[in-house]
Amino acid sequence: MLEKHGSRLDRFLHNYIYFVFYYPYVKSFYLAFQLIQHLTWFKPLTPLFKMIINRYHAKVISRGDTAKIFQLDEDISIVTNQNKQIIPFKYARKIIFSEPDYVAVMDCPCKKATNAPAEDINSCIAVGKSLSLFWLEHCQKYNPKKITQKQALEIIERLRKKNHINQAFFKVATGGSTGIICSCHPDTCVSLQGSALARKFENGLSQSAESGYSVTYDAQRCTKCGVCENVCPFHVIKFNKKGIRIYHQQDCMGCELCVEKCPEKALTLFVDPDKSLPLDLDRIRNKSAVG
């Protein structure tokens, strides 16, 4: 951890405190959000949210791109300015997976703080030996355990069936790189709740970058069953009283839930040129090789 932060002992200490006191750290933010939601009229708080978002944020990743992370058999280290096309935040955007077949799972502090079902709590996943070992050696109170890549995917699939999306988290204090993959639901994710609160101060503020995908729609296949509307965690799909489908593409996070849940296979993802690029490891490695 010291090697990661170099001379920035402040970031080392923040990193250490963040994981060793994972639950109270996130719980304090959750309680603060409960208070701040009554102060959305107080616009001077907007710069505070912008500062937090730039230093602690996430990238929504599709089901397919999530699976690629847990099939890695080689190190990935992409640290370039081009990463801002994928993770469009000011500071934390390194894409690093070192020894990615070494995986650990630990209790999710968001789920603990929001009283999620007990069977869903042990679901925060570390990819890479360095972070996984730190969890295993220093975070025993949060029930860490080493798991296989296959077991990690099984956790993700189980929670996607319960309408959780996947996010890769980035944080300045933890080295500005990814390595944590979580299954998130708006009811039990403090990050998603923080984004919803931030948008009340300034439209467009979000701790989460969209995946880079939007959804195409095959009207011939669609039976207007409403499954996509019901599962969308961001409420961007609606059917009006006349049965006409309304899709707010600019607000779609491209999480892929509606695509995989559609019983008629009427929906597909496409890379949206008006959004950030996907965290697609195949695409990233190919561009890196060309560069």
ZIGIQUI-V608453 format. One record per residue. N is the residue number from 1. PSI is psi in whole degrees, 0 to 359 (* if undefined). BURIAL is I if it has 9 or more other ideal C-beta (glycine too) atoms within 8 Angstrom, else O. D_CENTER is the distance of its C-alpha to the mean C-alpha in Angstrom with 2 decimals. Layout:
BEGIN
n->N psi->PSI burial->BURIAL d_center->D_CENTER
n->N psi->PSI burial->BURIAL d_center->D_CENTER
END
This chain:
BEGIN
n->1 psi->320 burial->I d_center->22.58
n->2 psi->322 burial->O d_center->25.58
n->3 psi->323 burial->O d_center->25.71
n->4 psi->322 burial->I d_center->22.17
n->5 psi->347 burial->I d_center->23.07
n->6 psi->234 burial->O d_center->26.73
n->7 psi->351 burial->O d_center->28.75
n->8 psi->78 burial->O d_center->25.93
n->9 psi->333 burial->O d_center->26.83
n->10 psi->319 burial->O d_center->25.14
n->11 psi->325 burial->I d_center->21.72
n->12 psi->312 burial->I d_center->22.83
n->13 psi->319 burial->O d_center->23.80
n->14 psi->316 burial->I d_center->20.60
n->15 psi->312 burial->I d_center->18.66
n->16 psi->311 burial->I d_center->21.16
n->17 psi->321 burial->I d_center->21.15
n->18 psi->314 burial->I d_center->17.39
n->19 psi->319 burial->I d_center->17.31
n->20 psi->328 burial->O d_center->20.88
n->21 psi->45 burial->O d_center->20.53
n->22 psi->307 burial->I d_center->16.88
n->23 psi->308 burial->I d_center->17.72
n->24 psi->330 burial->O d_center->20.16
n->25 psi->308 burial->I d_center->17.97
n->26 psi->323 burial->I d_center->15.16
n->27 psi->322 burial->I d_center->17.98
n->28 psi->322 burial->O d_center->19.76
n->29 psi->319 burial->I d_center->17.02
n->30 psi->316 burial->I d_center->16.89
n->31 psi->323 burial->O d_center->20.68
n->32 psi->320 burial->O d_center->20.80
n->33 psi->325 burial->I d_center->18.73
n->34 psi->325 burial->O d_center->21.31
n->35 psi->314 burial->O d_center->24.02
n->36 psi->334 burial->I d_center->22.68
n->37 psi->344 burial->I d_center->22.22
n->38 psi->2 burial->O d_center->26.02
n->39 psi->24 burial->O d_center->26.25
n->40 psi->344 burial->I d_center->24.52
n->41 psi->345 burial->O d_center->27.99
n->42 psi->85 burial->O d_center->27.99
n->43 psi->337 burial->O d_center->26.65
n->44 psi->346 burial->O d_center->27.24
n->45 psi->346 burial->I d_center->23.97
n->46 psi->313 burial->I d_center->22.11
n->47 psi->328 burial->O d_center->22.39
n->48 psi->315 burial->O d_center->20.91
n->49 psi->321 burial->I d_center->17.66
n->50 psi->320 burial->I d_center->17.68
n->51 psi->316 burial->O d_center->18.28
n->52 psi->315 burial->I d_center->15.44
n->53 psi->320 burial->I d_center->12.93
n->54 psi->338 burial->I d_center->14.45
n->55 psi->345 burial->I d_center->14.21
n->56 psi->105 burial->I d_center->10.96
n->57 psi->182 burial->I d_center->7.91
n->58 psi->164 burial->I d_center->4.52
n->59 psi->121 burial->I d_center->4.77
n->60 psi->136 burial->I d_center->4.52
n->61 psi->138 burial->I d_center->6.68
n->62 psi->167 burial->I d_center->9.83
n->63 psi->315 burial->I d_center->11.63
n->64 psi->318 burial->O d_center->14.03
n->65 psi->329 burial->I d_center->11.98
n->66 psi->315 burial->I d_center->10.21
n->67 psi->322 burial->I d_center->13.85
n->68 psi->325 burial->I d_center->15.04
n->69 psi->322 burial->I d_center->13.13
n->70 psi->16 burial->I d_center->14.94
n->71 psi->6 burial->O d_center->18.14
n->72 psi->136 burial->I d_center->18.46
n->73 psi->20 burial->O d_center->21.93
n->74 psi->157 burial->O d_center->22.16
n->75 psi->144 burial->O d_center->20.75
n->76 psi->128 burial->I d_center->18.63
n->77 psi->98 burial->O d_center->19.09
n->78 psi->107 burial->I d_center->18.51
n->79 psi->84 burial->O d_center->19.21
n->80 psi->165 burial->O d_center->20.66
n->81 psi->338 burial->O d_center->20.71
n->82 psi->341 burial->O d_center->19.75
n->83 psi->337 burial->I d_center->16.14
n->84 psi->345 burial->I d_center->15.99
n->85 psi->339 burial->O d_center->16.34
n->86 psi->313 burial->I d_center->12.92
n->87 psi->91 burial->I d_center->11.20
n->88 psi->55 burial->O d_center->13.59
n->89 psi->167 burial->I d_center->13.71
n->90 psi->321 burial->O d_center->16.91
n->91 psi->298 burial->O d_center->16.53
n->92 psi->108 burial->I d_center->13.58
n->93 psi->25 burial->I d_center->12.94
n->94 psi->135 burial->I d_center->14.62
n->95 psi->97 burial->I d_center->13.64
n->96 psi->123 burial->I d_center->15.41
n->97 psi->102 burial->I d_center->15.67
n->98 psi->127 burial->I d_center->19.04
n->99 psi->60 burial->O d_center->20.73
n->100 psi->347 burial->I d_center->17.70
n->101 psi->356 burial->O d_center->19.81
n->102 psi->108 burial->I d_center->19.89
n->103 psi->142 burial->I d_center->17.14
n->104 psi->153 burial->I d_center->16.96
n->105 psi->146 burial->I d_center->15.44
n->106 psi->163 burial->I d_center->15.80
n->107 psi->137 burial->I d_center->15.80
n->108 psi->122 burial->I d_center->12.67
n->109 psi->329 burial->I d_center->14.04
n->110 psi->314 burial->I d_center->12.32
n->111 psi->323 burial->I d_center->13.96
n->112 psi->317 burial->I d_center->17.11
n->113 psi->332 burial->I d_center->17.33
n->114 psi->13 burial->I d_center->17.10
n->115 psi->48 burial->O d_center->19.43
n->116 psi->161 burial->I d_center->17.42
n->117 psi->141 burial->O d_center->19.69
n->118 psi->324 burial->O d_center->20.76
n->119 psi->348 burial->O d_center->19.98
n->120 psi->348 burial->I d_center->16.21
n->121 psi->317 burial->I d_center->15.88
n->122 psi->81 burial->I d_center->16.15
n->123 psi->4 burial->I d_center->12.80
n->124 psi->124 burial->I d_center->10.77
n->125 psi->130 burial->I d_center->11.38
n->126 psi->132 burial->I d_center->12.72
n->127 psi->117 burial->I d_center->13.73
n->128 psi->144 burial->I d_center->16.96
n->129 psi->318 burial->O d_center->20.22
n->130 psi->306 burial->I d_center->20.25
n->131 psi->318 burial->I d_center->17.22
n->132 psi->316 burial->I d_center->18.02
n->133 psi->322 burial->I d_center->21.62
n->134 psi->314 burial->I d_center->20.90
n->135 psi->313 burial->I d_center->19.14
n->136 psi->327 burial->I d_center->22.06
n->137 psi->334 burial->O d_center->24.69
n->138 psi->355 burial->O d_center->23.66
n->139 psi->40 burial->I d_center->21.40
n->140 psi->330 burial->O d_center->23.74
n->141 psi->349 burial->O d_center->23.54
n->142 psi->19 burial->I d_center->19.95
n->143 psi->51 burial->O d_center->21.22
n->144 psi->151 burial->I d_center->19.67
n->145 psi->147 burial->I d_center->21.00
n->146 psi->135 burial->O d_center->21.05
n->147 psi->168 burial->I d_center->20.10
n->148 psi->166 burial->O d_center->20.50
n->149 psi->322 burial->I d_center->18.10
n->150 psi->317 burial->O d_center->19.62
n->151 psi->324 burial->I d_center->18.99
n->152 psi->316 burial->I d_center->15.27
n->153 psi->326 burial->I d_center->15.19
n->154 psi->321 burial->O d_center->17.41
n->155 psi->313 burial->I d_center->15.08
n->156 psi->314 burial->I d_center->12.28
n->157 psi->321 burial->O d_center->15.07
n->158 psi->319 burial->O d_center->16.59
n->159 psi->331 burial->I d_center->13.71
n->160 psi->329 burial->I d_center->13.10
n->161 psi->338 burial->O d_center->16.79
n->162 psi->20 burial->O d_center->16.10
n->163 psi->31 burial->I d_center->13.80
n->164 psi->145 burial->I d_center->10.40
n->165 psi->173 burial->I d_center->7.59
n->166 psi->141 burial->I d_center->5.19
n->167 psi->142 burial->I d_center->1.77
n->168 psi->127 burial->I d_center->4.15
n->169 psi->141 burial->I d_center->5.47
n->170 psi->141 burial->I d_center->8.79
n->171 psi->131 burial->I d_center->11.74
n->172 psi->315 burial->I d_center->15.34
n->173 psi->343 burial->I d_center->16.91
n->174 psi->23 burial->I d_center->15.44
n->175 psi->0 burial->I d_center->16.78
n->176 psi->15 burial->I d_center->14.46
n->177 psi->164 burial->I d_center->12.88
n->178 psi->180 burial->I d_center->9.99
n->179 psi->343 burial->I d_center->10.95
n->180 psi->124 burial->I d_center->8.61
n->181 psi->124 burial->I d_center->6.69
n->182 psi->156 burial->I d_center->6.18
n->183 psi->118 burial->I d_center->7.42
n->184 psi->141 burial->I d_center->7.05
n->185 psi->139 burial->I d_center->10.11
n->186 psi->330 burial->I d_center->11.45
n->187 psi->338 burial->O d_center->14.38
n->188 psi->17 burial->I d_center->12.91
n->189 psi->115 burial->I d_center->9.72
n->190 psi->328 burial->I d_center->11.19
n->191 psi->312 burial->I d_center->8.44
n->192 psi->323 burial->I d_center->8.77
n->193 psi->325 burial->I d_center->12.41
n->194 psi->322 burial->I d_center->12.72
n->195 psi->317 burial->I d_center->11.77
n->196 psi->322 burial->I d_center->14.33
n->197 psi->319 burial->I d_center->16.76
n->198 psi->323 burial->I d_center->16.46
n->199 psi->340 burial->I d_center->17.36
n->200 psi->338 burial->O d_center->20.48
n->201 psi->319 burial->I d_center->21.60
n->202 psi->119 burial->I d_center->20.88
n->203 psi->132 burial->O d_center->19.75
n->204 psi->341 burial->O d_center->16.95
n->205 psi->134 burial->I d_center->15.36
n->206 psi->140 burial->I d_center->11.62
n->207 psi->346 burial->I d_center->9.10
n->208 psi->128 burial->I d_center->6.59
n->209 psi->142 burial->I d_center->8.24
n->210 psi->164 burial->I d_center->9.10
n->211 psi->338 burial->I d_center->9.12
n->212 psi->357 burial->I d_center->12.78
n->213 psi->154 burial->I d_center->14.33
n->214 psi->183 burial->I d_center->16.55
n->215 psi->130 burial->I d_center->18.73
n->216 psi->157 burial->O d_center->22.44
n->217 psi->126 burial->I d_center->24.75
n->218 psi->100 burial->I d_center->27.94
n->219 psi->334 burial->O d_center->30.22
n->220 psi->326 burial->O d_center->32.76
n->221 psi->330 burial->O d_center->30.58
n->222 psi->132 burial->I d_center->29.08
n->223 psi->5 burial->O d_center->30.98
n->224 psi->40 burial->O d_center->29.23
n->225 psi->338 burial->O d_center->28.27
n->226 psi->4 burial->O d_center->25.42
n->227 psi->315 burial->I d_center->22.83
n->228 psi->320 burial->I d_center->20.34
n->229 psi->320 burial->I d_center->21.01
n->230 psi->328 burial->O d_center->20.58
n->231 psi->343 burial->I d_center->17.26
n->232 psi->116 burial->I d_center->15.46
n->233 psi->350 burial->I d_center->13.10
n->234 psi->3 burial->O d_center->13.68
n->235 psi->44 burial->O d_center->17.44
n->236 psi->356 burial->I d_center->18.09
n->237 psi->129 burial->I d_center->20.57
n->238 psi->151 burial->O d_center->23.89
n->239 psi->123 burial->I d_center->27.34
n->240 psi->182 burial->O d_center->30.13
n->241 psi->338 burial->O d_center->33.39
n->242 psi->3 burial->O d_center->34.90
n->243 psi->13 burial->O d_center->32.22
n->244 psi->131 burial->O d_center->30.94
n->245 psi->132 burial->I d_center->27.28
n->246 psi->125 burial->O d_center->25.48
n->247 psi->118 burial->I d_center->22.21
n->248 psi->85 burial->O d_center->20.57
n->249 psi->322 burial->I d_center->19.17
n->250 psi->336 burial->O d_center->18.25
n->251 psi->356 burial->O d_center->15.86
n->252 psi->131 burial->I d_center->14.30
n->253 psi->356 burial->I d_center->10.59
n->254 psi->38 burial->I d_center->11.68
n->255 psi->341 burial->I d_center->9.62
n->256 psi->1 burial->I d_center->13.01
n->257 psi->313 burial->I d_center->13.81
n->258 psi->326 burial->I d_center->16.99
n->259 psi->312 burial->I d_center->18.06
n->260 psi->337 burial->O d_center->18.07
n->261 psi->341 burial->I d_center->19.59
n->262 psi->117 burial->I d_center->22.31
n->263 psi->340 burial->O d_center->25.56
n->264 psi->3 burial->O d_center->27.42
n->265 psi->44 burial->O d_center->24.97
n->266 psi->357 burial->I d_center->25.46
n->267 psi->143 burial->I d_center->22.02
n->268 psi->153 burial->O d_center->20.57
n->269 psi->150 burial->I d_center->17.83
n->270 psi->150 burial->O d_center->19.10
n->271 psi->119 burial->O d_center->17.95
n->272 psi->115 burial->I d_center->18.49
n->273 psi->345 burial->O d_center->20.53
n->274 psi->5 burial->O d_center->19.85
n->275 psi->175 burial->I d_center->16.12
n->276 psi->161 burial->I d_center->14.30
n->277 psi->151 burial->I d_center->14.66
n->278 psi->154 burial->I d_center->12.37
n->279 psi->67 burial->I d_center->10.92
n->280 psi->109 burial->I d_center->13.82
n->281 psi->328 burial->I d_center->15.53
n->282 psi->313 burial->O d_center->18.85
n->283 psi->317 burial->I d_center->18.91
n->284 psi->316 burial->I d_center->17.91
n->285 psi->320 burial->I d_center->20.58
n->286 psi->316 burial->O d_center->23.15
n->287 psi->323 burial->I d_center->22.84
n->288 psi->320 burial->O d_center->23.09
n->289 psi->320 burial->O d_center->26.14
n->290 psi->317 burial->O d_center->27.76
n->291 psi->* burial->O d_center->27.20
END
